[in-house]
Amino acid sequence: MNKVEQSHQFVRALSVGHPREFLSVEKDAQEVEEGCRRLIKNAVTCWNYVYLSKRLLQTPDPTHQQLFLEAIRHGSPVSWRHLNLLGEYDFSDQRLEDSVGILPATWLHEKGARLARLIH
């Protein structure tokens, strides 16, 4: 499947019920629906980039780093199968603790130069 088809599948996965139909009649409400889908899609893509960047920087072996980079180049960050798109969400303080080990944005800023060298 190419990247455009994968992107369309992601949009369909985000839509509950009839993905090609708007639930609202009013144009303003339709624009809000579309904006929400776009926001979720961009947030997931950004999360995937951050996660992949962290994994790349944690790979100690240069050969494995290059293999990992090749896999990223031939893949797509538009992936959602690792996320729960339907169901209940718990935003309590206990559940909001970082269970994956993603560090604050300052960490990525500090490691940005190393990441740029690996990519180029």
Residue pairs with C-beta under 8 A, 6 or more apart in sequence:
1 9
3 76
3 78
6 76
6 78
6 79
7 41
7 78
10 41
10 44
10 78
10 80
11 19
11 37
11 41
12 19
13 80
13 85
14 37
14 40
14 41
14 80
14 85
15 37
16 86
17 23
22 29
22 30
22 33
23 33
24 30
24 32
24 33
41 78
44 78
44 79
44 80
44 83
45 77
45 78
48 77
48 78
48 79
49 77
50 102
50 108
51 100
51 102
52 72
52 77
53 108
53 111
53 115
54 101
54 102
54 103
54 108
55 68
56 65
56 68
56 69
56 72
56 115
56 118
57 111
57 114
57 115
57 118
59 65
59 68
65 118
69 118
69 119
108 115
